[in-house]
Amino acid sequence: MRQAGHKALMFYMEYRKMTTIKIHNAETGEVIQREMNAKELEQWQKDQAAAAVQAQAKTEAAAKKAAAEAKLAALGLTADDLKALGL
């Protein structure tokens, strides 16, 4: 039970890190750290969702490429062979 409470606390702490904005004033060296407002949090969540979709698409593309290369290899061909044929 104690472990579950620890995990929940760690999740909360990580979530707070992600939803905190740090503003550095280069002229004065002042650093302000604050929570995101509702609009900033909404945009951050949209950005995170878009990044997840993009990462998934990249993973799927890599899997498709690997499958295509495996099929070529089964036929005794390489991607360079297809390029040489103009395909």
C-alpha positions as CSV (number, residue, x, y, z in Angstrom):
1,M,0.0,0.0,0.0
2,R,2.8,2.4,0.8
3,Q,4.4,1.7,-2.6
4,A,1.1,2.8,-4.3
5,G,1.1,6.1,-2.3
6,H,4.7,6.7,-3.3
7,K,4.0,6.1,-7.0
8,A,1.0,8.5,-6.8
9,L,3.2,11.2,-5.2
10,M,5.9,10.7,-7.8
11,F,3.3,11.0,-10.6
12,Y,2.0,14.2,-9.1
13,M,5.5,15.6,-8.8
14,E,6.3,14.8,-12.4
15,Y,3.0,16.3,-13.5
16,R,3.7,19.5,-11.6
17,K,7.1,19.7,-13.3
18,M,5.5,19.4,-16.7
19,T,2.8,22.0,-15.9
20,T,5.2,24.6,-14.4
21,I,6.5,27.4,-16.5
22,K,10.0,28.9,-15.8
23,I,10.6,32.4,-17.1
24,H,14.2,33.6,-17.2
25,N,14.9,37.3,-17.4
26,A,18.3,37.5,-19.1
27,E,18.9,41.1,-18.2
28,T,18.3,40.8,-14.4
29,G,18.9,37.1,-13.9
30,E,15.5,36.8,-12.3
31,V,13.8,33.4,-12.6
32,I,10.0,33.2,-12.1
33,Q,8.4,29.7,-11.8
34,R,4.7,29.5,-11.9
35,E,1.9,27.1,-12.7
36,M,0.4,27.2,-16.2
37,N,-2.9,29.0,-16.6
38,A,-5.8,27.1,-18.1
39,K,-5.1,28.3,-21.7
40,E,-1.4,27.3,-21.5
41,L,-2.3,24.0,-19.9
42,E,-4.8,23.3,-22.7
43,Q,-2.3,24.1,-25.4
44,W,0.4,22.0,-23.7
45,Q,-2.0,19.0,-23.6
46,K,-2.8,19.5,-27.3
47,D,0.9,19.6,-28.1
48,Q,1.6,16.5,-26.1
49,A,-1.2,14.6,-27.9
50,A,0.1,15.8,-31.3
51,A,3.6,14.7,-30.4
52,A,2.2,11.2,-29.4
53,V,0.4,10.9,-32.7
54,Q,3.5,11.9,-34.6
55,A,5.7,9.4,-32.7
56,Q,3.1,6.7,-33.3
57,A,3.1,7.5,-37.1
58,K,6.9,7.4,-37.2
59,T,6.9,4.0,-35.4
60,E,4.4,2.6,-37.8
61,A,6.3,4.0,-40.8
62,A,9.5,2.3,-39.6
63,A,7.6,-1.0,-39.1
64,K,6.2,-0.8,-42.6
65,K,9.6,-0.1,-44.0
66,A,11.1,-3.0,-42.1
67,A,8.3,-5.3,-43.4
68,A,8.9,-4.2,-47.0
69,E,12.6,-4.7,-46.7
70,A,12.0,-8.2,-45.3
71,K,9.7,-9.0,-48.2
72,L,12.4,-7.8,-50.6
73,A,15.0,-9.9,-48.8
74,A,12.8,-12.9,-49.1
75,L,12.8,-12.3,-52.9
76,G,16.5,-11.9,-52.9
77,L,16.3,-8.1,-53.6
78,T,17.4,-5.0,-51.7
79,A,16.2,-1.4,-51.8
80,D,19.2,-0.5,-53.9
81,D,18.1,-3.1,-56.5
82,L,14.7,-1.4,-56.7
83,K,16.4,2.0,-57.1
84,A,18.6,0.5,-59.9
85,L,15.4,-0.6,-61.6
86,G,13.9,2.9,-61.3
87,L,11.2,1.8,-58.8
